[in-house]
């Protein structure tokens, strides 16, 4: 945790590393949880039910300040920059860590679910292991319509959770 000047004010171990055989290196556990959930509405109100068949627990190689969100950081420079085992890792307020969508382990599988409306719900820090000012902004969603016909299933986005504080990431490039 950083104080107003950007200096480290609190330092505590908050997670553990586990070996990932597909990537042949160590990962931090339980960074985010992704669920595909059944819609209880038309996909516009954020009302969902149980898990529809797809869930993924995000692990990460490291946590660093990768992309600065405009207007959301008191710190103009990156505080966490190295993925070395000896480096201090973390995310500063107003910064985002990002992985490429094609990296193994970034997918949420929902093969075999019926056509319909669903929510993809993501919850950061699902186990509460990481230090935060508040966990009240850890969940976001996007709703989609799944259609099936001949060939591949198709997904059409319907809506998404409201963006407050400019932390939605809608304009962040996918690397």
C-alpha positions, 0 to 999 in steps of 0.5 A: 500500500502506498502513502500520499507521496507514493512511498510504500506504507505497508508491506505484507505477503498476501498470496502464494506462488504455485507451479504452472506446468503448462507455462513452466513457471510459477504463478500467483493464485486466486487473482480473479474469478470468472463465472458464466451465469444464467441470466434472470433478466433480459441481460440489461439489469445485472440479475443473474443466477447460478453458474451455467457451466463455465468458471475459471480461477485466474492465476497470474505470473506476476502483478505489475503496473502495466497500463495507467488509467487516465485520471485514476492515479496519484502516481505518474510513474510505475511503482511495480515494474519487475516480474523477478522473484526478488522484486516487490510486486503489486498494483498501484491505484489507477494502474492495470495488469494485463495478459494477452487473451490467447495465453493458455489459462485465460479462457472460460469454457462453457461448451454445451450450454444451451442458447440463451442470455448469460452473464460473464461475471468477474470478481477480482481478489475473490478470496480477499487475500490482497490488501485493498481500501475496499472490496466493494468495486471488485465485481463487474459483468457483461451480458451476452446472447448465445445463439447456436445454429449450423457451425460455431456458436455465436456470442453477441454482447448485450450490456455491461455493468456501469462504469464508476470512477473510470476503471472500466477499461473499455479503451484499453488496448488488448495486447 
